[in-house]
Amino acid sequence: MSSLHPVVAEVTARIIERSRQSRAAYLARIDAAVGGDGPHRAQLSCGNLAHGFAGCSAPDKAALREGRAANLGIVTAYNDMLSAHRPYERYPALIRDLARELGATAQVAGGVPAMCDGITQGRAGMELSLFSRDVIAMATAVSLSHDMFDGALYLGICDKIVPGLLIGALSFGHLPGAFVPSGPMPSGIPNEQKSKVRQAFAEGKASRAELLEAEAASYHSPGTCTFYGTANSNQMLMEIMGLQLPGASFVAPDTPLRDALTRAAVQTVIANAAPAACVPLGHVVDERAVVNGVVGLHATGGSTNHLMHLVAMARAAGIVLSWDDFDALSSVVPLLARVYPNGYADVNQFHHAGGMAFLIDQLLDAGLLHADVQTVAGKGLALYTQIPELDVAGRLGWSPVTKESGNRGVLRRAGEPFRPDGGLRLLDGNLGRAVIKVSAVPEDRQVVEAPAIVFDDQDAVREAFDRGELDRDFVAVVRFQGPQAIGMPELHKLTPTLALLQDRGHRIALVTDGRMSGASGRVPAAIHVTPEAVSGGPLARVRDGDMVRLDTANGRLDVLVDATEFATRAPAAGNQAAHQDGTGRDLFALFRSNAMNADLGAGVL
């Protein structure tokens, strides 16, 4: 294991100094919340406590009346509409049974909403998606607010759900806790085959029935989607930040090993809840853990959504993380994994090639991770270089990972990376600040200079394509998509159309104050532009025909218009009114009016 890389050390020191006051205030708050030497429910009135155990089984009632055994709160994102969360249906019974075996108790403290961007994509419901993170955080806090619990288990997988759960958990950061994943579905049709059908449909060369058949062969069973989007980036983050057990991220659902890992998570939280050995979650999430998360994001080519989510999660722990920190770390963290859409493989192939254990081992050897962090599994990240397995008697154990990748086309050693940097870049210029994921962008498209075609709605891009107006070089400026405007939806409806035009040989790019998430692909996309158009950002002053230059090599995003003329232009107004009613959007007016900029987390908390 090498000494810590100087850039990693420098960025960490900068974050610690920047966060000194806010982190100290956070730690003082959660440390004060511990109080006494026993469970908080011991201070509840008899009426309060009786309400708390009224619905329990007789053995659990007896244990809770006694008051000294650990009681775990289960916060679950279960629903049976989302494939990733379908396996959670049986978890509460499993957790309760094991807790009883260990002399403890467990209760479902509450449920949080779980929506899927893959289902709401291109629909009005997508405009609730980003703010669902903050709703989930608040629902987590409500779930834990009864002072009945000594620790918590957080059951969630997908896009906004894990960040929301963690933000809520950190508001109860004095409690020990662990995240409990459920694992990816088996691999479906090859991702390249699915992409070809999508593109053929965009060209009118495949029918809706053919497209649906391909999609159903890809998303086909319980478990997480197997491409490396935000959901699987979440799992990587929870593991590399030490918030779930080693090797737990990508074990298949409803298997003996998955059940054994869930049981081990229960045992771990019970042990961490012991007063003499308490491991509060708010102490696990420190500045070093946050930096480890950013490093993992770069090394795997993870979701661009985490340039907002990680900022918000860190803020919940009193830690001030900035896009400049991401940018500085990206320059020294090599890309060690290629998982679709950054390669042909899916997360199951990544896992079988060595997965998280191999990745963490390589990053530790290169001095790119803080090794001495506290995790839910114990002290030190070296624990996470081991692979979980069952022996012949079905007992769970861990063995050291091999130093060689099982598939160099998917996962590589730090000394032979796919590229020397992490593929996430910060852009700055007279159009504002933005981020771009370049790990899948061809080398000859790292710089695009072309005239702007301005759209105030993503559907207008497809309409222009259908009219034959886009068969040329251009930069699609899709604005009024930010959190204050319409909730910052993902814009993946644009991907097949823009990719098709790029494949025809045109120089194409996207510039938007909306999102593209972990599935950002081969088309250069400057996303999360801040300040957003609706709050006076420069995108509101761009006009059709303005030359726009997106230069990832130099980190620039500029409109090539005389500065005086550009500054004096009247900004466009957009049409946000059409996006503020119906499908629940009217309930989120308070969120839109109070949303922070994308670089501050794009939420209200």
ABEGO torsion letter per residue (X at the ends): XBBBBAAAAAAAAAAAAAAAAAAAAAAAAAAAAAEEABBAAAABBAAAAAAAAAABBAAAAAAAAAGABBBBBBBBABBAABAAAAAAAAAAAAAAAAAAAAGBBBBBAEBBBBBBAAAABGBAAAAAAAAAAAAAAAAAAAAAAAGABABBBBBBABAAAAAAAAAAAAAAAABBBBBBBAEBBBBBBBAAAAAAAAAAAAAGABBAAAAAAAAAAABABBEBBABBBAAAAAAAAAAAAGABBBGAAABBBGBAAAAAAAAAAAAAAAAAABAAABBBAAAABBAAAAAAAAAAAAAAGBBAAAAAAAAAAAAAAGBBBBAAAAAAAAAABBBABBBOAABABBAAAAAAAGEAAAAAAAAAAAGABBAABBBAAEBEAAAAABBBBBBAAGBBBBBBBBABBABAAABBBAABBABABAGBBBBBEAAEBBBBBAAABBAAAABBBBBBBBBABAAAAAAAAAAGAABBBBBBBBBGABAAAAGGBBAAAAAAAAAAAAAAGBBBBBBBABBAEAABBABBBBBGBOBBAAAGBAAAABBBGBBBBBBAAAGBBBBBBBAAAAAABBBBAEBAAAAABEGGAAAAAAAAAABBBAAAGGBAX
